[in-house]
Amino acid sequence: MLPPPLIQLSCKLQCYEWGVLLFLSNSSSNCLGKPGSTSAVARFAQATSDSDIDPSKRYAELWMGTHPSGPSTSFHDNCDLKTLLSENRSLLGDKVFSRFDGDLPFLFKVLSIDKALSIQAHPDKDLAKRLHADDPKNYKDSNHKPEMVIAITPFAGLCGFRPIDQIKSFLSSVPEFSELVGENHEFSSSINSDSKEALRSLFTELMESSETKIKELSNQLVSRIRKYGFKEDPELGDLLLRLNEQYPGDIGLFCVFMMNYIKLRPGEAMFLKAKDIHAYLSGDAIECMATSDNVVRAGFTPKFKDVKNLVSMLTYDCGPAESQKIEPWPFSRATGDGKTVLFDPPIAEFSVLLTVLNSGEKQIIEGLSGPSIMICTQGGGKIIVGGKEEKMTTGKVVFVGADAELEIRSETEKCVIYRAFVEV
């Protein structure tokens, strides 16, 4: 007997010292997630959990998918989702089943961040294979990890390299920065034609600075900001002080002068392709990525740092913060009263739909040719697939099989649903 195309899921609630998995039952005193009910992850998890939110714990991520570090299961019979998909080709659809070896190619998450995540980038497929072969302890799979983040609450991060003129300006105006990389560095006089190579040289020199010099100059920088402020950008000055409280004397403080500081309003998104440098700083968000856990880190972390690979792998593309954002488009296969938009990054593994309904509104979405996972992040209502009706409440997660037409009805003032999917 085939399983129904609509399956409620139980999903893994996890805490991190980012880079090491600490399941909720373990100590989470060093976790970077948000505490108690301030965490969207904790609140959403209540939809499929009988346990109360512990105000003393920090809740970091909710994983929705088949990744072995946090696999989802069927809520009613605890059957592993990966097993269900591998044994039932129709749930994935023939094309997706064949292309992705009978498994989901994406991992869907909710993030709640209270302390900055590491300065990092993700390898492309070729580099991922090499890193995994050379160092399987730190690089546990051979897949790439492009990812997209969509803000649920105001969200902040460092993402991509700043425009050249901004970096030059900071070299001129921040003496600690210029001293750390060398006051006469060639970047100061580089021209557009060789700016990537000059940027690579500057960033490499920064990341290879001695720990002693980093601590000395970061202390000098922080003391100066506390005493005189940061006239170049007061908001950036506040950020530097906050980051220094989290990671005193860290090289990441100086990365702020080279990376875009980006803020997302709820519903705004940014996409990170392979080899894009970034660090998420604060907020709650939906995240979708290719199924991988490959991260090359070099700052804002007590864990394994791989400076050599990071500085050699980056694209060194630079541009304004707005260039990192990805705009949604109306989804032509949705009809009805509400609004459904599509976030469609330029990769094969995933896209994301965002549906917003007011009280009494409904949307009918044509069957997608591949599988999807949905989570309700606000309000609630019900969804109907193939005659099966499922109540949707805040935090509830469901899997929808390929080719299944879906109807969503709002029963609250506002209902918000995110849906990750893949089609070939």
C-alpha positions as CSV (number, residue, x, y, z in Angstrom):
1,M,0.0,0.0,0.0
2,L,1.4,3.4,-1.0
3,P,1.8,6.1,1.7
4,P,-0.4,9.1,1.3
5,P,1.1,12.2,-0.5
6,L,0.6,14.3,2.7
7,I,2.7,13.2,5.8
8,Q,3.1,15.1,9.0
9,L,6.7,15.1,10.1
10,S,8.6,15.1,13.4
11,C,11.8,17.1,13.0
12,K,15.1,17.3,14.9
13,L,15.5,20.1,17.4
14,Q,19.2,20.9,17.8
15,C,21.6,23.1,19.7
16,Y,25.1,24.0,18.6
17,E,28.4,25.4,19.5
18,W,28.2,26.0,15.7
19,G,30.2,23.3,14.1
20,V,29.5,20.6,16.7
21,L,26.1,19.0,17.1
22,L,24.7,19.0,20.6
23,F,21.3,17.3,20.7
24,L,18.9,18.9,23.1
25,S,19.3,16.3,25.8
26,N,22.9,17.3,26.2
27,S,24.4,20.4,27.8
28,S,23.8,23.5,25.7
29,S,25.4,26.2,27.9
30,N,27.7,27.1,25.0
31,C,25.0,27.1,22.4
32,L,24.8,30.0,20.0
33,G,21.0,29.7,19.7
34,K,18.4,31.9,21.3
35,P,17.3,31.2,24.9
36,G,13.9,29.7,25.7
37,S,10.8,31.1,24.1
38,T,12.7,33.9,22.4
39,S,13.8,31.3,19.9
40,A,11.5,30.7,16.9
41,V,13.0,27.2,16.8
42,A,11.8,26.4,20.3
43,R,8.3,27.8,19.6
44,F,7.9,26.0,16.3
45,A,9.0,22.7,17.9
46,Q,6.1,22.8,20.3
47,A,3.8,21.8,17.4
48,T,5.2,18.3,17.4
49,S,6.6,17.9,20.9
50,D,5.1,17.3,24.3
51,S,8.0,18.8,26.2
52,D,7.9,22.4,27.6
53,I,10.3,25.1,26.5
54,D,13.1,25.4,29.0
55,P,14.0,29.0,29.6
56,S,17.5,28.0,30.6
57,K,18.3,26.3,27.3
58,R,19.3,27.8,24.0
59,Y,17.6,26.5,20.9
60,A,19.5,26.9,17.6
61,E,18.0,24.9,14.7
62,L,15.1,22.8,13.5
63,W,16.1,20.4,10.7
64,M,13.5,19.2,8.1
65,G,14.8,16.6,5.7
66,T,16.8,13.4,5.5
67,H,20.3,14.5,6.5
68,P,21.8,11.8,8.7
69,S,22.8,14.3,11.4
70,G,19.1,15.1,12.0
71,P,16.6,13.0,9.9
72,S,12.9,13.7,10.0
73,T,10.4,10.9,10.7
74,S,6.7,10.4,10.1
75,F,4.8,11.9,13.1
76,H,2.3,9.1,13.4
77,D,4.4,6.0,13.1
78,N,8.0,7.3,13.5
79,C,9.0,5.9,10.1
80,D,12.3,7.4,8.8
81,L,11.5,9.9,5.9
82,K,14.5,8.8,3.9
83,T,13.3,5.2,4.0
84,L,9.8,6.2,2.9
85,L,11.2,8.1,0.0
86,S,13.7,5.4,-1.1
87,E,10.9,2.8,-1.1
88,N,8.2,4.9,-2.7
89,R,9.3,6.4,-6.0
90,S,6.0,8.2,-6.5
91,L,6.7,10.5,-3.5
92,L,9.8,12.0,-5.1
93,G,8.6,11.8,-8.7
94,D,10.5,9.8,-11.4
95,K,12.8,12.6,-12.5
96,V,13.8,13.6,-9.0
97,F,14.2,10.0,-7.8
98,S,16.5,9.3,-10.7
99,R,18.6,12.4,-10.6
100,F,19.1,12.5,-6.8
101,D,19.4,8.7,-6.1
102,G,16.1,8.3,-4.4
103,D,16.6,11.0,-1.7
104,L,15.8,14.7,-1.0
105,P,18.5,16.9,-2.5
106,F,17.8,19.7,0.0
107,L,17.8,20.4,3.7
108,F,15.2,22.8,5.1
109,K,15.9,24.6,8.4
110,V,14.7,27.1,10.9
111,L,17.6,29.1,12.5
112,S,17.5,31.1,15.7
113,I,20.8,33.0,16.2
114,D,21.8,35.0,19.3
115,K,25.6,34.9,18.8
116,A,27.5,35.3,15.6
117,L,28.2,32.2,13.5
118,S,31.7,31.6,12.1
119,I,33.3,33.5,9.2
120,Q,32.9,30.8,6.6
121,A,32.3,29.6,3.1
122,H,31.1,26.4,1.5
123,P,33.1,24.5,-1.2
124,D,31.8,23.7,-4.7
125,K,31.5,20.1,-5.6
126,D,35.0,19.6,-6.9
127,L,36.6,21.1,-3.8
128,A,34.1,19.3,-1.5
129,K,35.3,15.9,-3.0
130,R,38.9,16.8,-2.4
131,L,38.4,18.1,1.1
132,H,36.4,15.0,2.1
133,A,39.1,12.7,0.7
134,D,41.9,14.6,2.4
135,D,40.2,15.3,5.7
136,P,37.1,13.3,6.3
137,K,37.1,14.2,10.0
138,N,36.4,17.9,9.4
139,Y,34.7,17.5,5.9
140,K,32.3,14.7,6.3
141,D,30.7,14.5,2.9
142,S,31.6,15.3,-0.7
143,N,28.7,17.5,-1.6
144,H,28.5,21.3,-2.2
145,K,26.3,23.5,0.0
146,P,24.7,26.5,-1.8
147,E,22.2,28.0,0.6
148,M,19.4,30.6,0.9
149,V,18.2,32.4,4.0
150,I,14.8,34.1,4.3
151,A,14.2,36.3,7.4
152,I,11.4,35.5,9.8
153,T,12.4,38.3,12.2
154,P,14.9,41.1,11.5
155,F,18.0,39.3,10.5
156,A,21.6,40.4,10.2
157,G,24.8,39.0,8.7
158,L,28.1,39.6,7.0
159,C,27.9,38.5,3.4
160,G,30.3,38.9,0.5
161,F,33.1,41.4,0.0
162,R,32.4,45.1,0.1
163,P,32.9,47.3,-2.9
164,I,36.6,48.2,-3.4
165,D,36.1,51.8,-2.6
166,Q,34.6,51.0,0.8
167,I,37.5,48.7,1.7
168,K,40.0,51.4,0.6
169,S,38.1,53.9,2.8
170,F,38.4,51.8,5.9
171,L,42.1,51.2,5.2
172,S,42.6,55.0,5.2
173,S,40.4,55.8,8.2
174,V,40.9,52.8,10.5
175,P,44.6,52.8,11.6
176,E,44.4,49.4,13.4
177,F,43.1,47.8,10.1
178,S,45.8,49.3,8.0
179,E,48.5,48.4,10.5
180,L,47.4,44.8,10.6
181,V,47.6,44.3,6.9
182,G,50.5,46.6,6.3
183,E,50.1,50.3,5.7
184,N,51.7,50.2,2.3
185,H,49.7,47.2,1.0
186,E,49.3,47.2,-2.8
187,F,45.5,47.1,-2.5
188,S,45.5,50.8,-1.6
189,S,46.7,51.7,-5.1
190,S,45.1,48.8,-7.0
191,I,43.1,49.4,-10.2
192,N,39.9,47.7,-11.2
193,S,41.6,45.4,-13.7
194,D,43.5,43.6,-10.9
195,S,41.2,44.2,-8.0
196,K,40.4,40.5,-7.4
197,E,44.0,39.6,-7.1
198,A,44.7,42.6,-4.8
199,L,41.7,41.7,-2.7
200,R,42.9,38.1,-2.4
201,S,46.3,39.3,-1.3
202,L,44.8,41.7,1.3
203,F,42.4,39.1,2.7
204,T,45.2,36.5,2.9
205,E,47.5,38.9,4.7
206,L,44.7,39.7,7.1
207,M,43.8,36.1,7.9
208,E,47.4,35.1,8.3
209,S,48.1,37.8,10.9
210,S,49.7,36.7,14.1
211,E,47.4,36.1,17.1
212,T,49.5,38.5,19.2
213,K,49.1,41.3,16.7
214,I,45.4,40.6,16.2
215,K,44.7,40.8,20.0
216,E,46.8,43.9,20.4
217,L,45.2,45.9,17.6
218,S,41.6,44.7,18.3
219,N,42.0,45.9,21.9
220,Q,43.3,49.2,20.6
221,L,40.4,49.4,18.1
222,V,37.7,48.6,20.7
223,S,39.2,51.0,23.3
224,R,39.1,53.8,20.7
225,I,35.5,53.1,19.7
226,R,34.4,53.0,23.3
227,K,36.1,56.4,24.0
228,Y,35.4,58.3,20.8
229,G,32.8,56.3,18.9
230,F,33.2,55.2,15.3
231,K,32.5,58.3,13.2
232,E,32.8,56.5,9.9
233,D,29.6,54.4,10.7
234,P,28.2,54.5,14.2
235,E,26.0,51.5,13.5
236,L,29.1,49.5,12.5
237,G,30.9,50.7,15.6
238,D,28.1,49.3,17.8
239,L,28.4,46.0,15.8
240,L,32.1,45.8,16.4
241,L,31.7,46.3,20.2
242,R,29.0,43.6,20.3
243,L,31.1,41.1,18.3
244,N,34.1,41.8,20.5
245,E,32.0,40.9,23.6
246,Q,31.1,37.6,21.9
247,Y,34.6,36.9,20.5
248,P,37.2,39.1,22.2
249,G,40.2,39.8,20.1
250,D,39.0,37.7,17.2
251,I,40.2,38.2,13.6
252,G,36.5,38.4,12.6
253,L,36.4,42.0,13.9
254,F,38.7,43.1,11.1
255,C,36.7,41.1,8.5
256,V,33.9,43.5,9.2
257,F,35.9,46.1,7.2
258,M,36.0,43.9,4.2
259,M,32.6,42.2,4.3
260,N,29.1,43.7,3.6
261,Y,27.0,44.2,6.7
262,I,23.5,43.2,5.5
263,K,20.2,43.4,7.3
264,L,17.0,41.6,6.1
265,R,13.4,42.5,7.0
266,P,11.0,39.6,7.5
267,G,10.3,38.0,4.1
268,E,13.6,39.3,2.5
269,A,16.1,36.7,1.4
270,M,19.8,36.4,0.3
271,F,21.5,33.6,-1.6
272,L,25.0,32.3,-1.0
273,K,26.6,30.4,-3.9
274,A,29.6,28.1,-3.4
275,K,32.7,30.0,-2.2
276,D,30.8,33.1,-1.0
277,I,32.2,34.3,2.3
278,H,29.6,35.0,5.0
279,A,28.7,35.0,8.7
280,Y,25.2,35.1,10.1
281,L,25.0,37.4,13.2
282,S,21.5,37.5,14.7
283,G,17.8,36.8,14.1
284,D,15.4,34.0,13.2
285,A,15.2,32.7,9.6
286,I,14.2,30.0,7.2
287,E,17.2,28.4,5.5
288,C,17.4,26.0,2.6
289,M,20.5,24.4,1.3
290,A,21.8,21.4,-0.7
291,T,22.1,18.4,1.6
292,S,25.6,18.8,3.0
293,D,27.4,19.9,6.2
294,N,30.6,21.1,4.6
295,V,31.9,24.4,6.1
296,V,35.3,26.0,5.8
297,R,35.8,28.3,8.8
298,A,38.4,30.9,9.8
299,G,36.9,33.3,12.4
300,F,34.3,33.8,15.2
301,T,34.7,30.1,16.2
302,P,36.6,28.0,18.7
303,K,36.4,25.1,16.3
304,F,38.6,23.9,13.5
305,K,39.9,26.8,11.4
306,D,41.1,26.2,7.8
307,V,42.6,29.5,6.8
308,K,44.6,28.0,4.0
309,N,41.6,26.5,2.2
310,L,39.4,29.5,2.9
311,V,41.7,32.1,1.4
312,S,42.5,30.0,-1.6
313,M,38.9,29.0,-2.4
314,L,37.0,32.3,-2.4
315,T,35.8,33.9,-5.6
316,Y,36.7,37.4,-4.4
317,D,33.7,38.8,-6.1
318,C,32.8,42.1,-4.5
319,G,29.8,44.5,-4.6
320,P,27.2,46.3,-2.5
321,A,25.1,44.4,0.1
322,E,22.0,44.7,-1.9
323,S,23.6,42.5,-4.6
324,Q,23.4,39.5,-2.2
325,K,19.6,39.7,-1.9
326,I,17.3,37.5,-4.0
327,E,14.0,38.9,-5.1
328,P,10.8,36.8,-5.0
329,W,8.5,36.4,-8.0
330,P,4.7,35.8,-8.2
331,F,4.2,32.0,-8.5
332,S,2.1,31.4,-11.6
333,R,0.9,28.0,-10.5
334,A,-1.0,29.4,-7.5
335,T,-4.5,30.8,-7.6
336,G,-7.0,32.1,-5.1
337,D,-7.3,35.0,-2.6
338,G,-3.9,34.9,-1.0
339,K,-0.4,35.5,-2.3
340,T,2.3,33.0,-3.1
341,V,5.8,34.1,-4.2
342,L,8.7,32.1,-5.5
343,F,12.4,32.4,-4.3
344,D,14.3,30.6,-7.1
345,P,18.1,30.6,-6.7
346,P,20.2,29.5,-9.7
347,I,20.9,26.0,-8.5
348,A,19.2,22.6,-9.1
349,E,18.6,21.4,-5.6
350,F,15.8,23.6,-4.3
351,S,13.4,26.5,-4.5
352,V,11.2,28.0,-1.8
353,L,7.6,29.2,-1.9
354,L,6.2,31.7,0.6
355,T,2.4,31.8,1.0
356,V,0.7,34.5,3.0
357,L,-3.1,34.4,3.6
358,N,-5.4,36.6,5.6
359,S,-8.4,35.4,7.5
360,G,-10.7,33.2,5.3
361,E,-8.5,33.3,2.3
362,K,-7.3,30.3,0.4
363,Q,-4.7,29.3,-2.2
364,I,-4.7,26.4,-4.6
365,I,-1.3,25.4,-5.8
366,E,-0.9,23.0,-8.8
367,G,1.0,19.8,-8.2
368,L,4.8,20.2,-8.3
369,S,6.7,17.6,-10.2
370,G,8.9,16.9,-7.2
371,P,8.7,16.6,-3.4
372,S,8.3,19.4,-0.9
373,I,8.4,20.2,2.8
374,M,6.1,22.9,4.4
375,I,6.3,24.7,7.7
376,C,3.7,27.2,9.1
377,T,5.6,30.1,10.8
378,Q,2.6,32.2,11.7
379,G,-1.1,31.6,12.4
380,G,-2.7,28.5,11.0
381,G,-5.5,26.9,9.1
382,K,-5.7,23.7,7.1
383,I,-4.3,22.1,4.0
384,I,-6.0,19.6,1.7
385,V,-4.2,17.2,-0.5
386,G,-5.9,14.4,-2.5
387,G,-8.9,14.5,-0.2
388,K,-6.8,14.3,3.0
389,E,-7.1,17.3,5.3
390,E,-4.5,18.3,7.8
391,K,-4.7,21.0,10.4
392,M,-1.9,23.5,10.2
393,T,-0.7,25.3,13.3
394,T,2.4,27.4,14.0
395,G,5.5,25.2,13.7
396,K,3.7,22.2,12.1
397,V,5.7,20.5,9.4
398,V,4.4,18.3,6.6
399,F,5.8,16.5,3.6
400,V,3.9,16.8,0.3
401,G,4.5,14.2,-2.4
402,A,5.2,14.9,-6.1
403,D,2.3,15.9,-8.4
404,A,-0.1,16.5,-5.5
405,E,-2.3,19.5,-5.9
406,L,-2.5,21.5,-2.6
407,E,-5.2,23.7,-1.1
408,I,-4.3,26.0,1.8
409,R,-7.1,27.7,3.9
410,S,-6.4,30.3,6.5
411,E,-8.3,30.2,9.8
412,T,-6.4,33.0,11.6
413,E,-5.9,36.7,11.0
414,K,-2.8,35.9,9.1
415,C,-1.3,32.5,8.0
416,V,2.3,32.3,6.7
417,I,3.7,29.1,5.2
418,Y,7.1,28.3,3.7
419,R,7.5,25.4,1.3
420,A,10.9,24.1,0.1
421,F,10.7,21.9,-3.1
422,V,12.7,20.5,-6.0
423,E,11.7,19.9,-9.6
424,V,13.8,18.6,-12.5
